[in-house]
Amino acid sequence: MKVLVAVKRVVDYNVKVRPLADGSGVDLANVKMSINPFCEIAVEEAVRLKEKGVATEIVAVTVGAQQSQEQLRTALALGADRAILVSTDETLEPLSIAKCLKAVCDSESPDIILLGKQAIDGDNNQTGQMLAALMGIGQATFASEIVIDGDNASVTREVDGGLQTLTLPLPVMVTADLRLNEPRYASLPNIMKAKKKPLDTSTPEELGVDVTPRVTQVGVELPAERSAGIKVDDVAQLVDKLKNEAKVIS
Amino acid sequence: MSILIVAEHDNSTLNIATLNSVTAAGVIGGDVHILVAGHGCSGVADQAAAVTGVSKVLLADSASYAHSLAENVALLIAELGASYSHILATSTSNAKNIMPRAAALLDVQAISDISAVVDADTFKRPIYAGNVIATVKSTDSIKVILVRGTAFDACAADGGSASIESVTGDHDAGKSSFVSEEVAKSDRPELTAAEVVISGGRGMGSGENFALLDGIADKLGAAIGASRAAVDAGFVPNDMQVGQTGKIVAPDLYVAVGISGAIQHLAGMKDSKVIVAINKDEEAPIFSVADYGLVADLFVALPELDAAL
């Protein structure tokens, strides 16, 4: 059984980004880049499926600039067998990425496709759902548990208010939520081995995909700043302020 | 222009989150229709027809839509939505699951989590955990939009008298089946709709200690939330998570207890009207957004607060 896992290169989650002075975009110069945390959870799940004997091969894929090879190497160090970079310098939106991933899936024919539920740069939460739509297959988003039983997947999903369980025939697209697993750290020997694993490169043009953006970013700005308020001395003063100053409790 | 709003509901009650999208639709301008897709959900259609500003309700009642399976509902939205200029839904976990799928079927780039409408094809939305607000312009002929509920006030749930039209035909993609649902039963208000939210973080120390929040929540009529750190630590379930990757809340009063204030948590609560932070570390970043900060051991402060209310 083949698992395809898609990953994205994003600004590290510890970095607080700022707009460029002219408001044309976000200042990404010399900013630390990492694999998107939810993609890392997806890779970990793929590796666990292989360790359980469910999966036999893991293919890691990304769509993005040449530097995204670093994140593919991270996926390979975590346990993916080979990687594919769909290389482009175009500004990518979820629909374009989903179309590129679909083209890759058409030639790879994976049984299970894993993605993170959301990338922490654009905060879109769309790519997995779009990929499943384009492929005409079932989707299980925001997964907290995946069980493969023969030709079916049983997936527990994080939904508003609780959990929902679905069964879906393979092939299936699943997006990883926070509690699906805790990703391991890549060991040094595995990082060294990852450098020798195969990494193929393609382009959207070669895949026959038009990645021209449909939504353009007109500008960016800082959100309205909240100013720090006051420190209260004790609980009594806090309750007094909430009652008589903020008037939010009675 | 004509706008289709996909209703959020449980087959018996219209979720008030839907009303935020009706307000956003009013800012865009145009004829506003609501789609109620479900099973045995005609009562929801009646409620939707009463919402101010709505001219028509489309009722798609079929077993295929009973559990809001994305594969089935997205086909329906793509079919009906093709004749609209905008398709909106409030950004619930259900809508986040379905709307991008419908958008891809329509070959449209969806726009997630808009916080403001600039004009009919230009919107503002937070990116990078809300550290930056982007203004984006869509060139698609149909705009598929997820609306950030906290950014638009709910419109009036009554006063309208829309017509109700049944949708014929059915979409059963046969790609997924519903097995079960475990929904936590609570007498407390829903996190995203509560006027008061009290959240605990890693400082709570354990899941059992979240009980310290119960009495206060009861007295304030509050919902109880948590930071990602508290969810990561296994103290509480993920549906309590407030933050960039959890729920976005903007209550009148938000009380953060034992929460340091990581970027990703602030993204989910910094639009609250009044923020209170209780933390023993006076350097905690949460104090930089708090209107009232109390530097104290929460295990002392919480019982005191409970007693003082």
HADDOCK unambig.tbl for C-alpha pairs under 7 A between the chains (distance, minus, plus):
assign (segid A and resid 16 and name CA) (segid B and resid 131 and name CA) 6.91 0.50 0.50
assign (segid A and resid 17 and name CA) (segid B and resid 131 and name CA) 6.63 0.50 0.50
assign (segid A and resid 18 and name CA) (segid B and resid 132 and name CA) 6.70 0.50 0.50
assign (segid A and resid 19 and name CA) (segid B and resid 132 and name CA) 6.77 0.50 0.50
assign (segid A and resid 95 and name CA) (segid B and resid 104 and name CA) 6.77 0.50 0.50
assign (segid A and resid 95 and name CA) (segid B and resid 109 and name CA) 5.72 0.50 0.50
assign (segid A and resid 120 and name CA) (segid B and resid 128 and name CA) 6.02 0.50 0.50
assign (segid A and resid 120 and name CA) (segid B and resid 129 and name CA) 6.89 0.50 0.50
assign (segid A and resid 121 and name CA) (segid B and resid 127 and name CA) 6.28 0.50 0.50
assign (segid A and resid 121 and name CA) (segid B and resid 128 and name CA) 4.65 0.50 0.50
assign (segid A and resid 122 and name CA) (segid B and resid 127 and name CA) 5.18 0.50 0.50
assign (segid A and resid 122 and name CA) (segid B and resid 128 and name CA) 6.13 0.50 0.50
assign (segid A and resid 123 and name CA) (segid B and resid 127 and name CA) 5.83 0.50 0.50
assign (segid A and resid 123 and name CA) (segid B and resid 128 and name CA) 6.64 0.50 0.50
assign (segid A and resid 124 and name CA) (segid B and resid 112 and name CA) 5.49 0.50 0.50
assign (segid A and resid 126 and name CA) (segid B and resid 100 and name CA) 5.25 0.50 0.50
assign (segid A and resid 129 and name CA) (segid B and resid 97 and name CA) 6.79 0.50 0.50
assign (segid A and resid 129 and name CA) (segid B and resid 100 and name CA) 5.78 0.50 0.50
assign (segid A and resid 129 and name CA) (segid B and resid 101 and name CA) 4.95 0.50 0.50
assign (segid A and resid 130 and name CA) (segid B and resid 100 and name CA) 5.71 0.50 0.50
assign (segid A and resid 130 and name CA) (segid B and resid 101 and name CA) 4.85 0.50 0.50
assign (segid A and resid 130 and name CA) (segid B and resid 104 and name CA) 5.11 0.50 0.50
assign (segid A and resid 133 and name CA) (segid B and resid 101 and name CA) 5.30 0.50 0.50
assign (segid A and resid 133 and name CA) (segid B and resid 104 and name CA) 6.22 0.50 0.50
assign (segid A and resid 133 and name CA) (segid B and resid 105 and name CA) 6.24 0.50 0.50
assign (segid A and resid 134 and name CA) (segid B and resid 104 and name CA) 6.62 0.50 0.50
assign (segid A and resid 134 and name CA) (segid B and resid 105 and name CA) 6.82 0.50 0.50
assign (segid A and resid 137 and name CA) (segid B and resid 175 and name CA) 6.30 0.50 0.50
assign (segid A and resid 138 and name CA) (segid B and resid 71 and name CA) 6.44 0.50 0.50
assign (segid A and resid 138 and name CA) (segid B and resid 175 and name CA) 4.75 0.50 0.50
assign (segid A and resid 138 and name CA) (segid B and resid 176 and name CA) 5.86 0.50 0.50
assign (segid A and resid 141 and name CA) (segid B and resid 97 and name CA) 6.50 0.50 0.50
assign (segid A and resid 158 and name CA) (segid B and resid 239 and name CA) 6.97 0.50 0.50
assign (segid A and resid 159 and name CA) (segid B and resid 93 and name CA) 5.62 0.50 0.50
assign (segid A and resid 159 and name CA) (segid B and resid 239 and name CA) 6.93 0.50 0.50
assign (segid A and resid 160 and name CA) (segid B and resid 93 and name CA) 5.81 0.50 0.50
assign (segid A and resid 160 and name CA) (segid B and resid 239 and name CA) 5.93 0.50 0.50
assign (segid A and resid 161 and name CA) (segid B and resid 183 and name CA) 5.43 0.50 0.50
assign (segid A and resid 161 and name CA) (segid B and resid 184 and name CA) 5.97 0.50 0.50
assign (segid A and resid 161 and name CA) (segid B and resid 239 and name CA) 5.63 0.50 0.50
assign (segid A and resid 162 and name CA) (segid B and resid 182 and name CA) 5.62 0.50 0.50
assign (segid A and resid 162 and name CA) (segid B and resid 183 and name CA) 4.39 0.50 0.50
assign (segid A and resid 162 and name CA) (segid B and resid 184 and name CA) 5.70 0.50 0.50
assign (segid A and resid 162 and name CA) (segid B and resid 239 and name CA) 5.87 0.50 0.50
assign (segid A and resid 163 and name CA) (segid B and resid 181 and name CA) 5.73 0.50 0.50
assign (segid A and resid 163 and name CA) (segid B and resid 182 and name CA) 5.12 0.50 0.50
assign (segid A and resid 163 and name CA) (segid B and resid 183 and name CA) 6.29 0.50 0.50
assign (segid A and resid 164 and name CA) (segid B and resid 180 and name CA) 5.85 0.50 0.50
assign (segid A and resid 164 and name CA) (segid B and resid 181 and name CA) 4.29 0.50 0.50
assign (segid A and resid 164 and name CA) (segid B and resid 182 and name CA) 6.29 0.50 0.50
assign (segid A and resid 165 and name CA) (segid B and resid 178 and name CA) 6.51 0.50 0.50
assign (segid A and resid 165 and name CA) (segid B and resid 179 and name CA) 5.38 0.50 0.50
assign (segid A and resid 165 and name CA) (segid B and resid 180 and name CA) 5.20 0.50 0.50
assign (segid A and resid 165 and name CA) (segid B and resid 181 and name CA) 6.17 0.50 0.50
assign (segid A and resid 166 and name CA) (segid B and resid 176 and name CA) 6.61 0.50 0.50
assign (segid A and resid 166 and name CA) (segid B and resid 177 and name CA) 5.53 0.50 0.50
assign (segid A and resid 166 and name CA) (segid B and resid 178 and name CA) 4.71 0.50 0.50
assign (segid A and resid 166 and name CA) (segid B and resid 179 and name CA) 5.20 0.50 0.50
assign (segid A and resid 167 and name CA) (segid B and resid 176 and name CA) 5.77 0.50 0.50
assign (segid A and resid 167 and name CA) (segid B and resid 177 and name CA) 5.27 0.50 0.50
assign (segid A and resid 167 and name CA) (segid B and resid 178 and name CA) 6.61 0.50 0.50
assign (segid A and resid 167 and name CA) (segid B and resid 179 and name CA) 6.74 0.50 0.50
assign (segid A and resid 168 and name CA) (segid B and resid 175 and name CA) 6.01 0.50 0.50
assign (segid A and resid 168 and name CA) (segid B and resid 176 and name CA) 4.47 0.50 0.50
assign (segid A and resid 168 and name CA) (segid B and resid 177 and name CA) 6.37 0.50 0.50
assign (segid A and resid 169 and name CA) (segid B and resid 175 and name CA) 6.57 0.50 0.50
assign (segid A and resid 214 and name CA) (segid B and resid 109 and name CA) 6.26 0.50 0.50
assign (segid A and resid 214 and name CA) (segid B and resid 138 and name CA) 5.97 0.50 0.50
assign (segid A and resid 214 and name CA) (segid B and resid 139 and name CA) 5.38 0.50 0.50
assign (segid A and resid 214 and name CA) (segid B and resid 140 and name CA) 6.19 0.50 0.50
assign (segid A and resid 215 and name CA) (segid B and resid 109 and name CA) 6.92 0.50 0.50
assign (segid A and resid 215 and name CA) (segid B and resid 136 and name CA) 6.35 0.50 0.50
assign (segid A and resid 215 and name CA) (segid B and resid 137 and name CA) 5.42 0.50 0.50
assign (segid A and resid 215 and name CA) (segid B and resid 138 and name CA) 4.29 0.50 0.50
assign (segid A and resid 215 and name CA) (segid B and resid 139 and name CA) 6.05 0.50 0.50
assign (segid A and resid 216 and name CA) (segid B and resid 136 and name CA) 5.51 0.50 0.50
assign (segid A and resid 216 and name CA) (segid B and resid 137 and name CA) 5.26 0.50 0.50
assign (segid A and resid 216 and name CA) (segid B and resid 138 and name CA) 6.46 0.50 0.50
assign (segid A and resid 217 and name CA) (segid B and resid 134 and name CA) 6.71 0.50 0.50
assign (segid A and resid 217 and name CA) (segid B and resid 135 and name CA) 5.90 0.50 0.50
assign (segid A and resid 217 and name CA) (segid B and resid 136 and name CA) 4.44 0.50 0.50
assign (segid A and resid 217 and name CA) (segid B and resid 137 and name CA) 6.42 0.50 0.50
assign (segid A and resid 218 and name CA) (segid B and resid 135 and name CA) 5.35 0.50 0.50
assign (segid A and resid 218 and name CA) (segid B and resid 136 and name CA) 5.40 0.50 0.50
assign (segid A and resid 218 and name CA) (segid B and resid 137 and name CA) 6.58 0.50 0.50
assign (segid A and resid 219 and name CA) (segid B and resid 134 and name CA) 5.86 0.50 0.50
assign (segid A and resid 219 and name CA) (segid B and resid 135 and name CA) 5.29 0.50 0.50
assign (segid A and resid 220 and name CA) (segid B and resid 132 and name CA) 6.48 0.50 0.50
assign (segid A and resid 220 and name CA) (segid B and resid 133 and name CA) 5.54 0.50 0.50
assign (segid A and resid 220 and name CA) (segid B and resid 134 and name CA) 4.30 0.50 0.50
assign (segid A and resid 220 and name CA) (segid B and resid 135 and name CA) 6.01 0.50 0.50
assign (segid A and resid 221 and name CA) (segid B and resid 132 and name CA) 5.80 0.50 0.50
assign (segid A and resid 221 and name CA) (segid B and resid 133 and name CA) 5.29 0.50 0.50
assign (segid A and resid 221 and name CA) (segid B and resid 134 and name CA) 6.49 0.50 0.50
assign (segid A and resid 222 and name CA) (segid B and resid 131 and name CA) 6.64 0.50 0.50
assign (segid A and resid 222 and name CA) (segid B and resid 132 and name CA) 5.01 0.50 0.50
assign (segid A and resid 222 and name CA) (segid B and resid 133 and name CA) 5.97 0.50 0.50
assign (segid A and resid 223 and name CA) (segid B and resid 131 and name CA) 6.63 0.50 0.50
assign (segid A and resid 223 and name CA) (segid B and resid 132 and name CA) 6.01 0.50 0.50
assign (segid A and resid 223 and name CA) (segid B and resid 133 and name CA) 5.86 0.50 0.50
assign (segid A and resid 226 and name CA) (segid B and resid 289 and name CA) 5.71 0.50 0.50
assign (segid A and resid 227 and name CA) (segid B and resid 288 and name CA) 6.94 0.50 0.50
assign (segid A and resid 227 and name CA) (segid B and resid 289 and name CA) 6.20 0.50 0.50
assign (segid A and resid 228 and name CA) (segid B and resid 287 and name CA) 6.63 0.50 0.50
assign (segid A and resid 228 and name CA) (segid B and resid 288 and name CA) 4.62 0.50 0.50
assign (segid A and resid 228 and name CA) (segid B and resid 289 and name CA) 5.03 0.50 0.50
assign (segid A and resid 228 and name CA) (segid B and resid 290 and name CA) 5.68 0.50 0.50
assign (segid A and resid 228 and name CA) (segid B and resid 291 and name CA) 6.04 0.50 0.50
assign (segid A and resid 229 and name CA) (segid B and resid 290 and name CA) 5.76 0.50 0.50
assign (segid A and resid 229 and name CA) (segid B and resid 291 and name CA) 3.93 0.50 0.50
assign (segid A and resid 229 and name CA) (segid B and resid 292 and name CA) 5.69 0.50 0.50
assign (segid A and resid 230 and name CA) (segid B and resid 291 and name CA) 6.04 0.50 0.50
assign (segid A and resid 230 and name CA) (segid B and resid 292 and name CA) 5.24 0.50 0.50
assign (segid A and resid 230 and name CA) (segid B and resid 293 and name CA) 6.20 0.50 0.50
assign (segid A and resid 231 and name CA) (segid B and resid 292 and name CA) 5.63 0.50 0.50
assign (segid A and resid 231 and name CA) (segid B and resid 293 and name CA) 4.47 0.50 0.50
assign (segid A and resid 231 and name CA) (segid B and resid 294 and name CA) 5.76 0.50 0.50
assign (segid A and resid 232 and name CA) (segid B and resid 292 and name CA) 6.41 0.50 0.50
assign (segid A and resid 232 and name CA) (segid B and resid 293 and name CA) 5.93 0.50 0.50
assign (segid A and resid 232 and name CA) (segid B and resid 294 and name CA) 5.40 0.50 0.50
assign (segid A and resid 233 and name CA) (segid B and resid 294 and name CA) 6.66 0.50 0.50
assign (segid A and resid 234 and name CA) (segid B and resid 294 and name CA) 6.66 0.50 0.50
assign (segid A and resid 235 and name CA) (segid B and resid 301 and name CA) 6.55 0.50 0.50
assign (segid A and resid 235 and name CA) (segid B and resid 304 and name CA) 6.60 0.50 0.50
assign (segid A and resid 235 and name CA) (segid B and resid 305 and name CA) 5.96 0.50 0.50
assign (segid A and resid 248 and name CA) (segid B and resid 252 and name CA) 6.72 0.50 0.50
assign (segid A and resid 248 and name CA) (segid B and resid 253 and name CA) 6.48 0.50 0.50
